[in-house]
Amino acid sequence: MKPILIFDSGVGGLTVLRELRVLAPDRRYVYVADDAAFPYGAWEEPALLKHMVALFGDLIRAYEPEITVIACNTASTLAINALREAYPNEIFVGTVPAIKPAAERTRSGVVAVLATPGTVKRQYTRDLIRDYAERCHVRLVGSSHLAKLAEVYMREGFVDEDAVAAEIAPCFIEADGKRTDIVVLACTHYPFLVNRMRKVAPWPVDWIDPAEAIARRARSLIGDEADTGAGEDIAVFTSGIADQAIRRVLKGFGLRVETRRD
Ligand code: DGL
């Protein structure tokens, strides 16, 4: 049976994998981290788009997925339409900032979208705000360091809380007696740090993690049969290098690291 491919630039997509496993435990998963190109947030758009379209040609050929989940906002907001055009026979599920649910849920009308610098710049993100959050005050916060801090945290179990506090500080605004009451986690790496964010936040807010909603969407697009084949779940790192620390993390997620097939 064909596997489900989950893609990210690093470990962030694991936040989506763990939700999808709950909904579709009998399926086989291939997790791909394009770590050779991490962080996606720092790339120029044309170069990243070209890189992704080429990379997906290889991945689709190698793993023949039933469905591909782009568990990365930075990648989806740039490339989801181009990927659907380039590979019309494939099913793609994207991950885009949860601006609509935040706009529906906010009481103060002040919402922050915490993302990579790439996602913050995207026209896709601006269009979501125009279409769904016109009546809200939306503060876009592009963080250059949080995805990297999450990578380090997952490998080493350590995170510099002062650095986390500095990265999230611009999300917290107060104007005309109203203050931020929702922070959208618009990078799949960030839910791994949410407890630290909660701890260092200047006041309590709701943190929206879209992983479960993405998993539900993916689940709705696949069949009900269980994969009874002997294949195990694997993780593929485009750098071809996965150190001991990351192998341990992936083992915890039930993934064996495999060298990339071309
Ligand atoms: N996990 C990715 C996202 O959801 C971003 C990490 C990166 O900058 O590569 O946007």
Boltz pocket constraint, residues with backbone or C-beta under 6 A from the ligand:
constraints:
  - pocket:
      binder: B
      contacts: [[A, 8], [A, 9], [A, 10], [A, 12], [A, 13], [A, 37], [A, 38], [A, 39], [A, 40], [A, 41], [A, 42], [A, 71], [A, 72], [A, 73], [A, 74], [A, 75], [A, 116], [A, 119], [A, 147], [A, 186], [A, 187], [A, 188], [A, 189]]
      max_distance: 6.0
